[in-house]
Amino acid sequence: MTNKQPDPVVLKKMTDRIAHRGPDGEGFYLDETCALGHRRLAIIDIDGGDQPISTEDGRYTIVYNGEVYNYRELREELTALGAAFRTRSDTEVILQGYVYWGKDVVLHLRGMFAFAIRDKQADELFLARDPWGIKPLFYYSKGDTFLFGSEIKAFFDHPDFKKEFNEKPLAAYLCFNSVPTEETFFADVIQVLPGHRLSIRSGDSDKGARSIADECYRNLTFDETDESLGAVVEKISAAMEESVRYHQIADVEVGSFLSSGIDSSYLVSLARPQKTYTVGYEDPRYDEIAYAKDLSERLGITNRSRTINKEEYLQALPDILYHMDEPLADPAAIALYFVAQIASEEVKVVMSGEGADELFGGYNSYQEEVTGNGYMKIPYPLRRAASALAGLFPEKRGLNFIYRRGRKLEDEHIGLGRVFRDKEALALVRGKAQVVPTDLVKPYYAAHIKDSTMVQRQVIDFYFWLVNDFLFAVDRNTMMFGLEARTPYLDCGVFEAARHLTTDQKVNRETTKIALRQAARAVIPNEAYKKKKLGFPVPLREWMREGDLRENIRRAFESGTAGRFFKRKKLMKLLQRFEAGKGDHYKKVWAIYLFLTWYDQTFAEQTV
């Protein structure tokens, strides 16, 4: 969107840059001040669903990424209101929904989506992202230019886009494992938050001013009730069965990822897809292939697997970093690359188990709500003093517990996988204009101040770990192969069943996801329903201590890029402690190494 005539050649280059997201076709729309480009992955209405799609009068035009699973019901509802359809696609349902319901169309949609609708008559643009954050959406606004896209790299080919590094999220990245802010590592590029909608209006052509109205239309609300465990298990079972049915709607075959745990095992046992996919490693501690094959054989379906070694893991890293746009230090993200690769050779759609842990209480750290109760009876001033003392020593399992439990949750807890502590990260980074990590989570704690600390943990993990780490990894690693990933746990019906659970229906001293496990037990034919979560584990700690990777890490830490962004003395001290085996610092070292590798690859022309 601009105040000058859009260039079709530039638009073509921008869509070509993300052709991997839609290898089945391309489409374009241009008017005097706006251009829309689309790459299509054909899943529904394969022959008639090409985009962009415009209304018959030409006023409204849509480009869209995602799936709306209740589109058939919405189509009937809109037809009764007078809408006329020319395709069988869910895309046109969203467009007609906007005609009749305006920006509230998003309140009717059940699924995953990021879309833009152009109103030519009003010279406006409407953007929206699904409430779960499954589909990504970014924009760049500077001067008289407004760009938007599913991936930041789509902006690189626009002449008005300046690829400049934004250092403000760096310390926060070190703490969260990912970029947790609306601001990205690219200057003036903003991530649209889950459940947000934007209205963009052009301004005066001489001044280039425009208005961007950003509104949250839906967020997570919990209401813990006192229903019996048996009653909530029945509701979970019904909601999961319905969600899995919806998530199998497609005009192509739908497969599934499969690990050894309950989340994917439950989905596969309900859906019975013909094909499932698993990755593993030579080290049996990290291998899930045997479990996946056992479940597949019991269900009479196919499982295809692949064993990954360190060499191919590292060989894939540059390609993964390019497609990610921003660094993600979660090792499982690279494992997803390989499972998506083998799945894409046979199917165009897979189901995946993200969201179950955040909604149903699946992380082991949640058990602190039960196991830590005795310690929490100690008066707060004493716990606070013990925390301050523990904070003086290097991080260690027992000391970490004392440190955390002597601080208020909102002053320390940023989610399940914190890497660096705030002070440590801020002291390591050279840049002074840094976002304070705990400041990012405070608005979420404030919004849920009346909820239990268990719910507060879930909310933080949802918005800062599920969205920015797990869903980010799934989207990039599947879409780089033209593969669509669907997440049945992230569904309005499933959430309605989950949001009423009490803490004791989620965790106890022995296990997690209590209610979900009981629902899953009825359909899973082996004992995966009670197995602890592994996900897609990676033997990274061991690999980092071996020759070639160890040398790569040391070279990166000694590089000019490292000296530019980090205080050299502190950086090398951390590396030396890791190499000497003094403390388990591999996640910290890996987060820094990933950033340095990504930066040199992305901003090569700015690397000294």
C-alpha positions as CSV (number, residue, x, y, z in Angstrom):
1,M,0.0,0.0,0.0
2,T,1.5,3.3,-1.1
3,N,0.8,6.8,-2.4
4,K,2.3,5.9,-5.8
5,Q,1.4,3.5,-8.5
6,P,2.5,-0.1,-7.4
7,D,5.1,-1.8,-9.6
8,P,3.9,-5.3,-10.8
9,V,7.6,-6.4,-11.3
10,V,8.4,-5.7,-7.7
11,L,5.2,-7.5,-6.6
12,K,6.2,-10.5,-8.6
13,K,9.7,-10.6,-7.0
14,M,8.2,-10.3,-3.5
15,T,5.8,-13.3,-4.0
16,D,8.6,-15.3,-5.7
17,R,10.7,-14.9,-2.5
18,I,8.1,-16.9,-0.6
19,A,7.1,-19.3,-3.3
20,H,7.8,-22.2,-1.0
21,R,4.7,-21.3,1.0
22,G,2.5,-21.7,-2.1
23,P,4.1,-23.8,-4.9
24,D,0.7,-24.5,-6.6
25,G,0.1,-21.1,-8.1
26,E,0.3,-17.3,-7.9
27,G,-2.0,-14.4,-8.3
28,F,-1.9,-10.6,-8.3
29,Y,-4.1,-7.6,-7.8
30,L,-3.1,-4.0,-8.4
31,D,-5.0,-0.7,-8.3
32,E,-3.8,2.9,-8.1
33,T,-2.4,2.7,-4.5
34,C,-2.4,-0.9,-3.5
35,A,-1.0,-4.2,-4.7
36,L,-1.7,-7.7,-3.4
37,G,0.2,-10.8,-4.2
38,H,-0.5,-14.5,-3.3
39,R,1.2,-17.8,-3.5
40,R,-1.2,-20.8,-3.3
41,L,-1.0,-24.1,-1.6
42,A,-4.1,-25.8,-3.0
43,I,-6.0,-27.7,-0.2
44,I,-9.7,-26.8,-0.6
45,D,-11.4,-26.2,-4.0
46,I,-8.3,-27.0,-5.8
47,D,-9.6,-26.0,-9.3
48,G,-11.6,-22.9,-8.3
49,G,-9.9,-21.3,-5.3
50,D,-7.2,-19.3,-6.9
51,Q,-6.4,-15.9,-5.2
52,P,-6.8,-13.0,-5.0
53,I,-10.6,-13.2,-5.0
54,S,-12.7,-10.1,-5.5
55,T,-16.4,-9.4,-5.0
56,E,-18.4,-9.1,-8.2
57,D,-18.5,-5.3,-8.0
58,G,-14.7,-5.2,-7.6
59,R,-14.9,-3.2,-4.3
60,Y,-13.4,-5.9,-2.0
61,T,-10.4,-8.1,-2.7
62,I,-8.8,-10.8,-0.4
63,V,-5.5,-12.6,-0.1
64,Y,-5.4,-15.3,2.6
65,N,-3.2,-18.0,4.2
66,G,-4.8,-20.7,6.3
67,E,-7.9,-22.8,6.7
68,V,-11.3,-22.0,8.1
69,Y,-12.8,-25.3,9.1
70,N,-16.4,-24.1,9.6
71,Y,-16.6,-22.5,6.1
72,R,-19.4,-24.7,5.0
73,E,-21.7,-23.7,7.8
74,L,-20.7,-20.0,7.3
75,R,-21.4,-20.3,3.6
76,E,-25.0,-21.5,4.3
77,E,-25.4,-18.6,6.8
78,L,-24.2,-16.0,4.4
79,T,-26.2,-17.4,1.5
80,A,-29.3,-17.0,3.7
81,L,-28.3,-13.3,4.1
82,G,-28.1,-12.9,0.3
83,A,-24.5,-13.6,-0.5
84,A,-23.7,-15.2,-3.9
85,F,-20.7,-17.5,-4.3
86,R,-18.7,-18.3,-7.4
87,T,-16.2,-20.8,-5.8
88,R,-16.3,-23.6,-3.2
89,S,-13.4,-22.1,-1.3
90,D,-13.1,-21.0,2.3
91,T,-11.4,-17.9,1.0
92,E,-14.5,-16.5,-0.6
93,V,-16.5,-17.3,2.6
94,I,-14.1,-14.9,4.5
95,L,-14.5,-12.3,1.8
96,Q,-18.3,-12.4,1.8
97,G,-18.3,-12.5,5.6
98,Y,-16.4,-9.2,5.5
99,V,-19.1,-7.8,3.2
100,Y,-21.9,-8.7,5.6
101,W,-20.2,-8.5,9.0
102,G,-17.4,-6.1,8.5
103,K,-14.3,-6.5,10.7
104,D,-16.3,-8.8,13.0
105,V,-16.0,-11.5,10.4
106,V,-13.0,-12.7,12.5
107,L,-15.4,-13.6,15.4
108,H,-17.2,-16.1,13.1
109,L,-14.1,-18.0,11.9
110,R,-13.0,-21.4,13.3
111,G,-9.5,-22.2,12.2
112,M,-6.1,-20.7,11.5
113,F,-5.6,-17.6,9.3
114,A,-3.8,-14.5,8.3
115,F,-5.5,-12.5,5.6
116,A,-5.8,-9.0,4.1
117,I,-8.9,-7.4,2.5
118,R,-8.6,-4.4,0.3
119,D,-11.6,-2.0,0.2
120,K,-10.8,0.0,-3.0
121,Q,-13.8,2.4,-2.6
122,A,-12.7,3.5,0.9
123,D,-8.9,3.2,0.1
124,E,-8.5,0.9,3.2
125,L,-6.8,-2.3,4.0
126,F,-7.9,-4.8,6.7
127,L,-5.5,-7.3,8.2
128,A,-6.3,-10.1,10.7
129,R,-4.4,-13.0,12.4
130,D,-6.0,-16.0,14.1
131,P,-6.4,-16.0,17.9
132,W,-4.0,-18.8,18.3
133,G,-1.1,-17.3,16.4
134,I,-0.8,-20.4,14.1
135,K,-0.4,-18.4,11.0
136,P,2.2,-15.6,10.9
137,L,1.6,-12.0,9.8
138,F,4.1,-9.1,9.7
139,Y,4.0,-5.5,8.4
140,Y,6.5,-2.7,7.6
141,S,5.4,0.9,7.7
142,K,7.7,3.8,6.9
143,G,7.2,7.0,5.0
144,D,4.5,6.5,2.4
145,T,5.0,2.7,2.2
146,F,3.1,0.0,4.0
147,L,4.1,-3.7,3.3
148,F,2.6,-6.9,4.8
149,G,3.4,-10.5,4.4
150,S,3.5,-14.0,6.0
151,E,7.3,-13.8,6.1
152,I,9.7,-10.9,6.6
153,K,11.8,-11.9,3.6
154,A,9.0,-11.0,1.3
155,F,9.9,-7.4,2.0
156,F,13.5,-7.7,0.9
157,D,12.7,-7.1,-2.8
158,H,10.8,-3.9,-2.3
159,P,12.9,-0.8,-3.2
160,D,11.5,1.2,-0.2
161,F,12.4,-1.5,2.3
162,K,15.6,-0.8,4.3
163,K,17.0,-4.0,5.8
164,E,18.4,-2.7,9.0
165,F,19.1,-4.6,12.2
166,N,17.1,-3.7,15.3
167,E,19.1,-4.5,18.4
168,K,16.4,-3.8,21.0
169,P,15.0,-7.4,21.4
170,L,18.5,-9.0,21.7
171,A,18.6,-9.4,25.5
172,A,15.0,-10.6,25.5
173,Y,15.8,-13.2,22.8
174,L,18.6,-14.6,25.0
175,C,16.1,-15.1,27.8
176,F,13.2,-16.4,25.7
177,N,15.0,-18.6,23.1
178,S,13.1,-16.6,20.4
179,V,12.1,-13.0,19.6
180,P,9.2,-12.4,22.1
181,T,8.4,-8.8,21.1
182,E,6.1,-7.2,18.5
183,E,9.2,-5.5,17.2
184,T,11.4,-7.9,15.3
185,F,15.2,-7.9,14.6
186,F,14.4,-5.9,11.5
187,A,13.9,-2.2,12.0
188,D,10.3,-1.0,11.5
189,V,9.0,-4.6,11.0
190,I,6.2,-5.4,13.4
191,Q,4.6,-8.8,14.2
192,V,0.8,-8.7,14.3
193,L,-0.1,-10.4,17.6
194,P,-2.5,-13.4,17.8
195,G,-6.1,-12.4,17.9
196,H,-5.5,-8.9,16.5
197,R,-7.0,-7.1,13.6
198,L,-5.7,-3.9,11.9
199,S,-7.4,-1.3,9.8
200,I,-5.0,0.8,7.6
201,R,-6.1,4.0,6.0
202,S,-4.2,6.0,3.5
203,G,-3.4,9.6,4.5
204,D,-2.7,12.8,2.6
205,S,-0.8,12.1,-0.6
206,D,1.5,15.0,0.0
207,K,2.4,14.2,3.6
208,G,2.4,10.4,3.3
209,A,0.7,10.1,6.6
210,R,-1.5,7.1,7.3
211,S,-3.4,5.6,10.3
212,I,-3.0,2.1,11.6
213,A,-5.7,1.0,14.1
214,D,-4.6,-2.2,15.9
215,E,-7.3,-3.9,18.0
216,C,-7.3,-7.1,20.0
217,Y,-10.5,-9.0,19.1
218,R,-10.0,-12.2,21.1
219,N,-7.7,-13.4,23.9
220,L,-7.6,-16.3,26.4
221,T,-10.0,-16.1,29.2
222,F,-10.2,-18.9,31.9
223,D,-13.0,-19.7,34.2
224,E,-12.1,-22.5,36.6
225,T,-15.3,-24.4,37.6
226,D,-16.0,-27.1,40.1
227,E,-17.2,-29.8,37.7
228,S,-16.3,-33.4,38.4
229,L,-13.3,-34.9,36.7
230,G,-15.6,-37.4,34.9
231,A,-17.7,-34.6,33.5
232,V,-14.8,-32.6,32.2
233,V,-13.2,-35.7,30.6
234,E,-16.4,-36.3,28.7
235,K,-16.4,-32.7,27.4
236,I,-12.7,-33.0,26.4
237,S,-13.4,-36.3,24.5
238,A,-16.4,-34.8,22.6
239,A,-14.4,-31.6,21.8
240,M,-11.4,-33.5,20.6
241,E,-13.5,-35.8,18.4
242,E,-15.2,-32.8,16.8
243,S,-12.0,-30.8,16.3
244,V,-10.2,-33.7,14.7
245,R,-13.1,-34.1,12.3
246,Y,-12.9,-30.5,11.3
247,H,-9.1,-30.6,10.9
248,Q,-9.4,-33.5,8.4
249,I,-11.5,-31.4,6.0
250,A,-9.5,-31.1,2.8
251,D,-9.6,-32.1,-0.9
252,V,-6.2,-33.8,-0.4
253,E,-4.8,-36.4,1.9
254,V,-4.1,-35.5,5.5
255,G,-1.3,-37.2,7.4
256,S,0.1,-36.6,10.9
257,F,3.4,-36.1,12.8
258,L,3.8,-38.7,15.5
259,S,6.1,-38.7,18.5
260,S,6.0,-41.1,21.4
261,G,3.9,-39.0,23.7
262,I,0.2,-38.4,24.4
263,D,-0.4,-35.3,22.3
264,S,0.2,-36.7,18.8
265,S,-0.8,-40.2,19.8
266,Y,-4.2,-39.0,20.8
267,L,-4.7,-37.2,17.5
268,V,-3.5,-40.2,15.5
269,S,-5.7,-42.6,17.4
270,L,-8.8,-40.4,16.8
271,A,-8.0,-39.5,13.2
272,R,-6.6,-42.8,11.9
273,P,-4.7,-41.1,9.1
274,Q,-3.1,-43.5,6.6
275,K,0.3,-42.0,7.0
276,T,2.3,-40.8,10.0
277,Y,5.9,-39.4,10.3
278,T,8.5,-39.5,13.0
279,V,12.2,-38.6,13.4
280,G,14.7,-40.0,15.8
281,Y,18.4,-40.3,16.7
282,E,21.0,-43.1,17.1
283,D,21.1,-42.3,20.8
284,P,18.2,-44.3,22.3
285,R,17.6,-41.6,25.0
286,Y,16.3,-39.3,22.3
287,D,14.7,-41.8,19.9
288,E,11.0,-42.0,19.5
289,I,10.7,-44.1,16.4
290,A,10.1,-47.4,18.2
291,Y,7.1,-45.9,20.1
292,A,5.6,-44.4,17.0
293,K,5.9,-47.6,15.0
294,D,4.3,-49.6,17.8
295,L,1.3,-47.3,17.9
296,S,1.0,-47.3,14.1
297,E,1.1,-51.0,13.9
298,R,-1.6,-51.3,16.5
299,L,-3.8,-48.9,14.6
300,G,-3.0,-50.5,11.2
301,I,-1.6,-47.4,9.6
302,T,1.8,-46.5,8.1
303,N,4.6,-44.8,9.9
304,R,7.6,-43.5,8.0
305,S,10.7,-42.5,10.0
306,R,14.1,-41.1,9.6
307,T,17.2,-41.2,11.9
308,I,19.1,-37.9,12.0
309,N,22.8,-37.5,12.7
310,K,24.8,-34.5,13.6
311,E,26.3,-33.9,10.2
312,E,23.0,-33.5,8.3
313,Y,21.6,-31.5,11.2
314,L,24.4,-28.9,10.8
315,Q,24.2,-29.1,7.1
316,A,20.6,-28.1,7.2
317,L,21.2,-25.2,9.5
318,P,21.8,-22.4,7.0
319,D,18.7,-23.3,5.0
320,I,16.6,-23.4,8.2
321,L,17.9,-20.0,9.4
322,Y,17.1,-18.4,6.0
323,H,13.5,-19.7,6.1
324,M,13.1,-18.8,9.8
325,D,13.7,-15.0,9.1
326,E,14.7,-14.6,12.8
327,P,16.8,-16.9,15.0
328,L,15.1,-19.5,17.1
329,A,17.3,-21.3,19.5
330,D,15.0,-24.3,20.2
331,P,16.9,-27.4,19.0
332,A,13.6,-29.1,18.2
333,A,13.0,-26.6,15.5
334,I,15.6,-28.3,13.4
335,A,14.2,-31.8,14.1
336,L,10.9,-30.4,12.7
337,Y,12.8,-29.6,9.5
338,F,13.5,-33.3,8.8
339,V,10.0,-34.7,9.8
340,A,8.4,-32.0,7.6
341,Q,10.8,-32.9,4.7
342,I,9.8,-36.6,4.7
343,A,6.1,-35.8,5.1
344,S,6.1,-33.4,2.2
345,E,7.2,-36.1,-0.1
346,E,3.8,-37.9,0.3
347,V,1.2,-35.5,1.6
348,K,0.3,-31.8,1.5
349,V,-1.3,-31.6,5.0
350,V,-0.3,-32.9,8.4
351,M,-1.7,-32.7,11.9
352,S,0.5,-31.8,14.8
353,G,0.1,-31.8,18.6
354,E,1.0,-28.2,19.5
355,G,-1.1,-26.5,22.2
356,A,-2.0,-29.5,24.4
357,D,0.5,-28.7,27.0
358,E,-0.5,-25.0,27.3
359,L,-4.2,-25.7,27.5
360,F,-4.3,-28.8,29.6
361,G,-1.2,-28.3,31.9
362,G,1.4,-30.6,30.3
363,Y,4.7,-29.2,31.3
364,N,6.6,-30.7,34.2
365,S,7.3,-27.2,35.6
366,Y,3.5,-26.9,36.3
367,Q,3.9,-29.5,39.0
368,E,5.6,-26.9,41.1
369,E,2.1,-25.7,41.8
370,V,1.7,-28.9,43.9
371,T,5.2,-30.0,44.9
372,G,6.3,-26.5,46.0
373,N,3.3,-25.9,48.3
374,G,5.3,-26.8,51.4
375,Y,8.1,-24.5,50.6
376,M,5.7,-21.7,49.8
377,K,4.4,-21.8,53.4
378,I,7.7,-20.3,54.5
379,P,7.1,-16.5,55.1
380,Y,7.9,-14.5,52.0
381,P,10.7,-12.3,53.6
382,L,12.6,-15.5,54.4
383,R,12.1,-17.0,50.9
384,R,13.1,-13.7,49.4
385,A,16.3,-13.6,51.4
386,A,17.1,-17.2,50.4
387,S,16.4,-16.3,46.8
388,A,18.8,-13.4,46.9
389,L,21.5,-15.6,48.3
390,A,20.9,-18.4,45.7
391,G,21.1,-15.8,43.0
392,L,24.8,-15.2,43.9
393,F,25.8,-18.7,42.9
394,P,26.0,-20.3,39.5
395,E,22.8,-21.8,38.3
396,K,22.1,-25.3,39.6
397,R,18.9,-27.3,39.9
398,G,18.2,-27.0,43.6
399,L,19.4,-23.4,43.8
400,N,17.3,-22.5,40.8
401,F,14.2,-23.7,42.7
402,I,15.1,-21.6,45.8
403,Y,15.8,-18.6,43.5
404,R,12.5,-18.8,41.7
405,R,10.3,-19.5,44.7
406,G,11.6,-16.6,46.6
407,R,10.4,-14.1,44.0
408,K,7.0,-13.2,42.9
409,L,5.9,-15.1,39.8
410,E,5.5,-11.9,37.7
411,D,9.0,-10.7,38.7
412,E,10.8,-13.8,37.4
413,H,8.7,-16.2,35.5
414,I,8.7,-15.6,31.8
415,G,7.7,-19.1,30.8
416,L,8.8,-22.7,30.8
417,G,12.1,-22.5,29.0
418,R,13.9,-19.4,30.3
419,V,17.5,-19.5,29.1
420,F,19.3,-16.4,30.7
421,R,18.2,-14.5,33.7
422,D,17.3,-10.8,33.0
423,K,20.3,-9.3,34.7
424,E,22.7,-11.8,33.1
425,A,21.4,-11.1,29.6
426,L,21.3,-7.3,30.0
427,A,24.8,-7.3,31.3
428,L,26.1,-9.5,28.4
429,V,24.6,-7.4,25.6
430,R,26.4,-4.2,24.5
431,G,23.4,-2.3,23.3
432,K,21.8,-0.1,25.9
433,A,18.3,0.3,24.4
434,Q,17.2,-3.2,25.4
435,V,13.8,-4.5,26.2
436,V,13.7,-5.8,29.8
437,P,12.4,-9.4,29.5
438,T,10.1,-9.4,32.5
439,D,8.5,-6.1,31.4
440,L,7.1,-8.0,28.4
441,V,5.1,-10.4,30.5
442,K,3.7,-7.9,33.1
443,P,0.7,-6.8,31.1
444,Y,-0.4,-10.5,30.8
445,Y,0.0,-11.0,34.6
446,A,-2.1,-7.8,35.2
447,A,-4.8,-9.0,32.8
448,H,-5.0,-12.3,34.7
449,I,-4.5,-11.1,38.2
450,K,-7.6,-12.7,39.4
451,D,-6.7,-16.1,38.0
452,S,-4.8,-18.8,39.7
453,T,-1.0,-18.9,39.4
454,M,-1.5,-22.1,37.4
455,V,-3.5,-20.2,34.8
456,Q,-1.0,-17.4,34.8
457,R,1.7,-19.9,33.9
458,Q,-0.4,-21.2,31.1
459,V,-1.1,-17.8,29.7
460,I,2.6,-16.8,29.7
461,D,3.6,-20.1,28.1
462,F,0.9,-19.7,25.4
463,Y,1.7,-16.2,24.3
464,F,5.5,-16.3,24.7
465,W,6.5,-19.9,24.1
466,L,3.8,-21.6,22.1
467,V,3.3,-18.7,19.6
468,N,6.9,-17.5,19.3
469,D,8.7,-20.8,19.6
470,F,6.7,-23.9,18.8
471,L,4.1,-22.6,16.3
472,F,6.8,-20.4,14.7
473,A,9.0,-23.5,14.2
474,V,6.1,-25.6,12.9
475,D,5.0,-23.0,10.4
476,R,8.4,-22.2,8.9
477,N,9.6,-25.8,8.8
478,T,6.5,-27.1,7.1
479,M,5.8,-24.2,4.8
480,M,9.4,-24.3,3.4
481,F,8.4,-27.6,1.9
482,G,4.9,-26.5,0.8
483,L,3.4,-28.5,3.6
484,E,0.4,-27.3,5.7
485,A,0.4,-28.1,9.4
486,R,-2.8,-28.2,11.4
487,T,-3.1,-28.1,15.2
488,P,-6.4,-29.6,16.4
489,Y,-5.7,-28.8,20.1
490,L,-5.8,-25.1,19.1
491,D,-9.5,-25.0,18.4
492,C,-12.3,-23.0,20.0
493,G,-14.3,-26.1,21.1
494,V,-11.2,-27.7,22.7
495,F,-10.3,-24.5,24.5
496,E,-13.9,-24.2,25.8
497,A,-13.4,-27.6,27.4
498,A,-9.9,-26.8,28.7
499,R,-10.5,-23.3,30.1
500,H,-12.7,-24.6,32.9
501,L,-10.3,-27.1,34.4
502,T,-9.0,-26.6,37.9
503,T,-5.4,-27.1,38.9
504,D,-5.9,-30.5,40.3
505,Q,-7.5,-31.6,37.0
506,K,-4.3,-30.6,35.3
507,V,-1.4,-31.7,37.5
508,N,-0.6,-33.6,40.7
509,R,2.7,-34.8,42.2
510,E,2.8,-37.8,39.8
511,T,1.8,-36.5,36.4
512,T,0.5,-33.7,34.2
513,K,-2.5,-33.3,31.9
514,I,-4.6,-35.4,34.2
515,A,-8.0,-34.8,32.5
516,L,-6.6,-35.1,28.9
517,R,-4.8,-38.3,29.7
518,Q,-8.0,-39.9,30.9
519,A,-9.8,-38.8,27.7
520,A,-6.9,-40.1,25.6
521,R,-6.8,-43.4,27.5
522,A,-10.1,-44.5,26.0
523,V,-8.8,-44.4,22.4
524,I,-5.0,-44.9,22.5
525,P,-4.3,-48.6,22.1
526,N,-0.9,-48.6,23.9
527,E,0.5,-46.8,27.0
528,A,1.4,-43.5,25.3
529,Y,-1.4,-41.8,27.2
530,K,0.7,-42.0,30.4
531,K,4.2,-41.4,28.9
532,K,6.1,-38.2,29.8
533,K,6.4,-35.7,27.0
534,L,9.6,-35.8,24.8
535,G,8.3,-33.9,21.7
536,F,11.1,-33.8,19.2
537,P,14.2,-34.1,21.5
538,V,17.7,-33.5,20.1
539,P,21.0,-34.7,21.5
540,L,22.4,-31.2,21.1
541,R,24.3,-31.0,24.4
542,E,26.4,-34.0,23.3
543,W,27.0,-32.7,19.8
544,M,28.2,-29.3,21.0
545,R,31.1,-30.9,22.9
546,E,32.3,-32.7,19.8
547,G,35.2,-31.4,17.6
548,D,33.6,-29.7,14.5
549,L,30.6,-28.1,16.1
550,R,32.7,-27.1,19.2
551,E,35.2,-25.4,16.9
552,N,32.5,-23.6,15.0
553,I,31.0,-22.2,18.2
554,R,34.4,-21.0,19.4
555,R,35.1,-19.2,16.1
556,A,31.7,-17.5,16.3
557,F,32.3,-16.4,19.8
558,E,35.7,-14.9,18.8
559,S,34.3,-13.2,15.7
560,G,33.9,-9.5,15.1
561,T,30.1,-9.9,15.1
562,A,30.3,-11.3,18.6
563,G,32.4,-8.4,19.7
564,R,30.0,-6.0,18.2
565,F,26.9,-7.2,20.1
566,F,28.3,-8.8,23.3
567,K,30.9,-7.9,25.9
568,R,33.8,-10.0,25.0
569,K,35.1,-10.9,28.5
570,K,31.7,-12.1,29.8
571,L,31.1,-14.0,26.5
572,M,34.3,-15.9,26.6
573,K,33.9,-16.7,30.3
574,L,30.6,-18.3,29.5
575,L,32.1,-20.3,26.7
576,Q,35.0,-21.4,28.9
577,R,32.7,-22.6,31.6
578,F,30.7,-24.6,29.0
579,E,33.8,-26.2,27.5
580,A,35.1,-27.1,31.0
581,G,31.8,-28.7,31.9
582,K,31.3,-26.3,34.8
583,G,27.5,-26.0,34.8
584,D,25.0,-26.9,32.2
585,H,25.3,-23.8,29.9
586,Y,24.6,-25.4,26.5
587,K,21.3,-23.6,26.0
588,K,22.9,-20.3,26.6
589,V,25.9,-21.0,24.3
590,W,23.6,-22.4,21.6
591,A,21.3,-19.3,21.8
592,I,24.3,-17.0,21.2
593,Y,25.7,-19.2,18.5
594,L,22.4,-19.3,16.6
595,F,22.1,-15.5,16.8
596,L,25.7,-14.9,15.5
597,T,25.3,-17.5,12.7
598,W,21.9,-16.0,11.7
599,Y,23.2,-12.4,11.8
600,D,26.2,-13.1,9.6
601,Q,24.0,-15.0,7.1
602,T,21.2,-12.4,7.1
603,F,23.2,-9.1,7.3
604,A,26.3,-10.3,5.5
605,E,26.9,-6.9,3.9
606,Q,26.9,-5.3,7.4
607,T,29.3,-7.8,9.0
608,V,32.7,-6.5,9.6
